[in-house]
């Protein structure tokens, strides 16, 4: 059992009250049963999350919509487990959905996990979305420094020259300056500022 699944099952065991329905969903290998949880009425959130996660890591595309909704949830552990499953799902729509969530200013408080997912995916949408998100975070008194930091670090990981301008702008922000220097150093052919 990987660490993300272990963390998810511990959290959801408590949330479900260790019910028999929870125990069944943890052990079943029946994808039809798991997919049924995603479409059935009146299913608790913990059951939908567990079913979507298990289907997602198994590569079953029926989990996509549920996982995208969970990626944008107000509860960070739900976002993290959804990002983990989406990264393994292999659905070509994932990067586009993560980019839309990362750049949605109305939901920027929940953009951390979509940003991290974009870095992991290394999709064509990743660099433009991270640049856009970081540009918006460089405004004076922006409260979303963790999102800005994730963008800076992610752009460094991706090492794309298109990020140089926004990373240079990030140098003016004390909380981002060190990581921005490190990110700029990872862009091939760039000299350190």
N, C-alpha and C positions, 0 to 999 in steps of 0.2 A: 504494500500500500504506500503510495507516494505521500509526501508531507502535506500537500494541499488537500488531498482526500482525507487524510487523517484529521487535519484541522477542521475541515468541513463536517465530517461525521461527528466529531466531538461536540461542536457547536450545535448542530442540528439535533443530536440526541437529547441535549438539554432542552432545546426549544420545543421538541415534540413530546417531552416527558417520557422518552424511551418507550414510546407506544409500539404495539405490535405492527402497525402500519409502517412505522419508521424502520423497524428491524427487517421487515419484508423488502422494503425499497433498497436497503443497504446491500442485501445479499442477492437479490434477483438478477439473473442474466437475461431476462425476458425484455427485450427492447420494446415490444408492443405494450407490455404493462407499464413501463416507464413513460412511453409516449402518451399512453392513456391518461396518466396523471396530469400531463401538460394541457390536455383538452377537456378534462372532466370539470364539471361545475363544483364549486365550494371546496376546492382543495386548499389546504393551508399553504402558506408561503414556503414553509420549510420543506414540504413534500414536492412542490414545484421546483424549488431550487435543487434539491437532491436529485430528482429525476432529470432535470436539464443538465446538471453537471455530469452525471453518469453517462447520459447519451452523448454529450459534447465530447468528453474525453475518449469515447468509443468511436467518434467520427460520424455520428448519426445526425444528419442535417435537420431533423425535426426539432432539435434543441435550439436552433439558431435564434428565433424570435425571443424565446424566454430568456436566453442568455444575454441578449442585447438589452432587454429590459432590466435584468439584474445588474448589468455592467453600469447602469445609470441610476442605481438605487442609492438611497441616502445612507445606507449602512455599509461602511467600508469593507467588512469581511465578505459581504455578499458580492460586492464589486470585484474583490480580489479573486474569489472562487470563479466568478463568471469569466473574468479575463483569462484565468488559467485554462478553463475549459474551451473558450473561444480560440485560444492560441493553438489548441490541439485539434479542434474541430476540422480545420482545413477548408472552411467555407469561403469562397471567393468574395462574398459580401462583407466579410468581417472587417477588413481595413476601412472600407467606405463608411460602415456604421460607426466604427471607433473614431474616425476622423470627424464625423458629424457630431458625435458626443463631445469630443475634445474641444471643438471650436464653438460649441453652443454657449454663448455668453449667459444665457438664462440658467444654465446648469453647470457653470464653471466650478462651483463648489464640489462637484462630483467628477471632475475631469481627470483626476490623478490616475486612476486605473485605465481609462481609455488611452491616456498619453503613454503609460508604460506598455500597454498592449501594442500600440503602434510601433514602439521601438522594437519590441520582440518580433513583430511580424515583418519588419523591414520591407514594407509594401511601397509601391509608388506614391501612395497617399500620405505616407508617414512624415517625410520631411516637410512638405508644404503645410500640413496640419500643425506640426510642432512649431514651425516658424510663426504661423498665424496666432497660435495660442500664446506663445512667448511674447510676441509683439504687444499683445493686449495686456499682458502681466507686467510690462515695463512702465506702465503709467504710475504717476506718483500716488503713493498710499494704497496701492493695490493689496488687498488682504490675502491673496492666494499665492503666497510665496512657495508653498510646497509644490504647487502645480508648475510655477515658473522654474523651480529647481529641477523638477523632473524633466521639463522640456530642455533645459540647458544640458543636463547629463545625457538625455536621450539623443540630442543632436550631436553631442560628442561621440557617443557610441556609434551613431550612424555615419559620422565622418563625411558628410556631404558638404561640398564647397558652397552650396546655396545658403547654408546657415551662417556663414562667416559674418555677414552684416549684422544680423540680429544678435549674434554672440558678442560682437564688438560693442553693441549698444548695452548689453547686459553687464559689461565691465564697469559701467557707471553705478551699478547697484551693489553696495557692499556685501549683501548676503549672497549675491550671485557671482561676484568678481572672480573668486578663486576657482569655482567650478567652470566658469566661462573661459578662463585661461586654459584650464585642462582640456576643455572641449575643443577650443581652437587649435590646440597642439595636436589633436587627433585628426584634424583635417589634412589630408595629403597635400603637400606642396605649400603649406602655410607656415609663415614664420611666427614665432610667439610675439605677442604685443609687448 
